[in-house]
Amino acid sequence: MSSDFRDRRVLVTGHTGFKGAWLSAWLKRGGAAVTGLALAPEAGRPSLFDAARIGEGMRSIIGDIRDAALVERAIGEARPEIVFHLAAQALVRRSYADPVGTFATNVMGTAHVLEAARRAGVRAVVCVTSDKCYQNTGAGRAFREDDRLGGRDPYSASKAAAEIAAACWREALLPLDGDPMALATARGGNVVGGGDWAEDRLVPDIVRAIEAGAPIVLRKPGAIRPWQHVLDLVGAYALLGRRLLDTPAEAAGAWNFGPAPGGAVNVGELARRFASAYGGEARIEVVPSPLAEADYLALDTAKAEARLGWRPRLDLAATIALSAAWYRGFHREGRPAAALVEAQLAEFEAAA
């Protein structure tokens, strides 16, 4: 629950991004003293951070995690007990356009955060990576935490490299200090939820297409992905962070967090179901892409369920309904983004 962090000092990197904004709102709701470190929201595009006034009630530092001195200064000034590291270049297509920048942010940025946290005496770090960090050979089974890391595209490869960097700190560097800092990595599925307006992500693209009266353009409608609501994933990060503080030896390591059974469906089905829930015609146009994308991706969450007591709270129907309600409330009913965020946080916690 969000109240698990009441009065604790927490730093969230990537707090201006989609998941980072929801996590910051969650932590503030529970009474945490939150500091954020991230780039400013992207110019010319709406953001949940701005729309829902996430920066109110927390300290917001605008800066680039590729700047090691800035990261060290920010963590030193915030003096957090725990760091949730979400800052990343998170778009697959953009990683093709800027592979060097993607690796610089996702790998060296992660190294900067981990080393600054280590030097500052931070007690715990949750390092968020991706379900795409695995070497996908097309075997058609859910990935487990001990499967081989890899990735053909720059984004996936950079997230695999971030996992390797985190393991280096956890297994080689932190033991030199007597393991004072607990470190875990979190590998989540494809996130769905209100307030995401990023380019080249399915739900925002659907909303934009319906509102414009345009067809929904899909690259690979048959590709299966593990869809989960942002609050299920934010809740998983929070639970993992609390366990790192309370039982560090048991919680350190890599963890998968995926959807409930039935949450892995293909892109075309998700598009049709979301369009129906949102209230619009699912006119789908397929435009194939030369980008390398896996046909099947799913996560085995048995480890998190058995050892953390975690399980997703929302099935796919509830995930779609809650997400569609957020966008419908914002775009069609004129409800403030901050009120929608607060209402859905309260609804999720009540259900949990």
N, C-alpha and C positions, 0 to 999 in steps of 0.2 A: 504494500500500500504506500501511497505517497507520504503518509505521516511517518514512515520508517526513517525518514531523513530530517525530521523536525530538528531545527537548530544546528544541523550539521553544515559545515562548509563544503560546498560542492562546486567543481569547475566542469563545465560542459564545453568541449570544443565543437564547433559546427552548430552553435545554438541558433544561428540565423537560417539554417537549412530546415527542411521539412521535418525530419525525425528529431533533430536537435531542438526545434521550437516546441514540439509536443512534449519532449522530455523535460525541457525547462519549465513549461507550464505545469506539468505533473509535479515536479520538485517544489516549485514555488507554492503550489496549492497545499502541499504538505508541511510548509513552514521551513524549508531549507534556505540557507543563505547561499544563493546561486550566483556564480560568476560565469560569464560566457566569453569565449574567444573564437572569433571567426571572421571571415571576410564579410563585407557589407552585402546585403541582399543584392542580387543581380539587377542592374539598372534596366528599366524598360519592361520588367516582368513583375506581376504581383507576387507577393510573398506572404506566407503565414506569419512570419516574424513581424512584418509591418502591419498587416491587416488586423491581427489579433493583439497588437501592442505587447508582444512577448517581452520586450526589453524593460517594461515597467516592473518595478519591484525586484530588479536584479541589477547586477553590474555587468555592463556589456562592453567588452574590449574588441574593437575592430582591428584585425590584423591577420597576417598570413602565417600559417604554421611552417612555411618554408623558411621563415626567418627565425633561426635558432635562438638568437639573443632576445627577440620579442617573446618567444614562448617561455624562455627561462624567467624573464622579468614578470610576465603575467602570472605564472604559477607561483613565483616567489612572493608576489604581492597578495595574491588571493589566499595563500596558505591553505589549500583545500585538504580535507581528509581523504577525499576520493575524487578521481578524475574520470569522467565519461568521455572517451575520445571518439567523436563522431565526424569530425571535420575530414572531408575527402573530396576528391573529384569523382563524382558518383555516376556519371553518365557514360554508357558504353560507346555511343556514337561519337561523343566529344573526345573520348580517349583515342580514337583513330585520328582525329584532327590534331590532337596535341598529346602524343604519347609521352614525350619527355616531361611536359608539365604534369601529366597524370602520375608518372612514377615519382616525380619530385614531391608532389603533395602526399600521395598515398604511402610512399615508402619512407622517404627522408623526413616528411612531416611527422609521420608516426615515430620515427627514431628521435626527433627533436622532443616530442611530447614525453616519450618514455624516459629519456635521459634527464630532462628537466624535472620530471616528477621524482625520479630516483634521487637526484641531487637535493631536492627540496624536502625530502623526507615524507612524501605523500604515502598514506597507508595502503591505498588500493587504486588500481586502474582497471577499468573495463574498456578494452580496445575493440571497437566495432569494425568488423570486416564485412564479409559478404558470403552468401551461399555460392557465389560464383568463384570462390577461391579454390575449388576442387578441380583436379584434372578430370575433365568429363570425357570419358572414352565411349560414351553412348551405350553403356551396359544396361541402362533402363532400370536401375534400382536407386533407392534413396541413399544419399551419402551419409557415412558415419564419420565421427571426428578423427578417426585414425586413418581415413583414406588419404591417398596421395594428393598433395596440393599441386596446382598448376593453372593453366589458362592460356588459350590461344590468342585472345584479344588483349589489348593493352590494359583495359580496366581489370579484367579477371586476373591477369598475370600480376598486376600491381597489388591486388588484394592478397594473392597467394604470397607475394614477397613481403607484404606487411605482416602476415601470419608468421613467416619465418623470422622476421626481425623481432617480433614480440617473443617468440620462443627463445631466441638468443638472449634477450634480456632476462627472461624468466629462468632459463636453465644455466646460463653462464655468468651473467653480470650481477644479477641480484644476489645469488649465493655468496659473492665476494663481500657483500655488505651484511651477511647474516640473514638474508631474506626479510628485511623489514617491510618491503612493499609487496603486496599480493597483486598478481597480474593475471587477468583472464581475457580471452578473446571471445567475441560473440558473433556467430555466423547466422544471420537471419534470412528469411525468404523475401519474396517480392512483396513490397509493402503497399497497402491500399488504405486510403483515409482522406478525410477532408483537409483542404488547404494546401494540397500539392499542386503547384502550377508549373513544374519543371518541363522542359522540352523533352520529347522522345520518351515520355512515360505514359503507359497505357490509359489510366483513368483520366489524367488531365487532358490527354489528346481526345478522349471520348467526349468529355464535357465541352471542350472548345469546339469540336465538330458539331455537336448537337445544337449548341447555342448559335453557331454560325449557319446552321442549316446545310452543312456540308457532309459528305460521306466520311465514315471513320476509316482512316487509312491504316492497314495492318501490314507489317513486313512478313510475318510468319504465323498465320492464324492457328496452325496445328501444333505449335510449340507448347509444351506443358510446363507450367511454372507453379511453385508453391506460394499461393496468394494468402496473405495474412494481414489483419488489421494493424495499423500503426500502434494502437494502444496495447495489443497483445505483445508486440515486440518491445515497446517502451517499458511495459511492465516486466518483461523478461530481463531487460538491462538493469532495471532497478532492483529486482530480486537478486540477480547475480552480484550486483554491487554490494547489497546488504550482506550477502553471504561472504563476500570477500573480507568485509570488515569484521564479521562475527567469527567465521571459521575459515581463515585464509588457506590453510593447507588443503581443505576439502574442496574449496571453490576455485582454486587456481587451475589454469589450463584452458582448453578450447571447448566451446559449447555450441551445439546447434539449437536454434529456436525456429520451428516451422509451424505450419498451420495444423488445425485439427484434421482428422481423416476426411477426405473429400475435398480438401482445400487445393489440391493440385489438379487443375483443369487446364485445358488449352486456352490460348489467347483469344480465339474466336468466341468460345463459349463465355468467357469472362466478359468480353465486350458486349455480347448480346444481353447477358443477364444484368450488367450494370446499366446499359442504356434503358432497358425496360424499367428498372427500379428508379432511375433518375427521371424518366418521363420523356422519351424521345424515340425516334425511329433509328434502328440500328442498320443504317445503309453502309455496308462494309465494302471497301475497295481494297483489294490486295495489290500491293506494290512491292515485289520481291527486292531484297537488298543483297549486295555482295558480301556484307559483313558476316563473319563467322559466328553463328549462334547455335547453341545446343538445341536438340529436339526435345530433350527431357531433362528436367531438373527437379529433384525433390530431396528433402532432408529427413534423416532418421533422428528423432528427438528422444529416443529411449533413455539416453544418458541423463538429460536434463530432467526428465520425468521421474527417474528413479533416484537420482542423487540430489536434486534441488527441490523436488516436489513441485516442479513447474508443469503446467499444461496450458494450452491455449484456451481462452474463455469464449471465443467467438468462432462459430462455424462459418462456412463460406456465405451462407444466406444472410447471417447477421452482419458479417463483414461488409457485404455489398449494400445491405439496407442502411447501415449506419453511415457509410461513406456517401451514398447517394443522398441521404437526408441532409448531410452537412452541405454539400454543394447546392442542393436545391434550396436550402434555407438561405444560403449566402447569395446565390445568383438570382433566384426567382422570388424569394420572400423578403429580401432586404434585411435579413437578420444580421447583427454585427458579428464579425468573426470571433471576437473575444467571448461573446455570450455563447456561441456555438461550441467553442473549445471547452468552456467551463461546464456546459450542460453535458457534453459527451464524456468528459472526465468523470463527472459525478455519476452518470449512468453506468459507466464501465466499472467504477469502484463499487457501486451498489451491487452490481451483478456479481462481481468477484467476491 
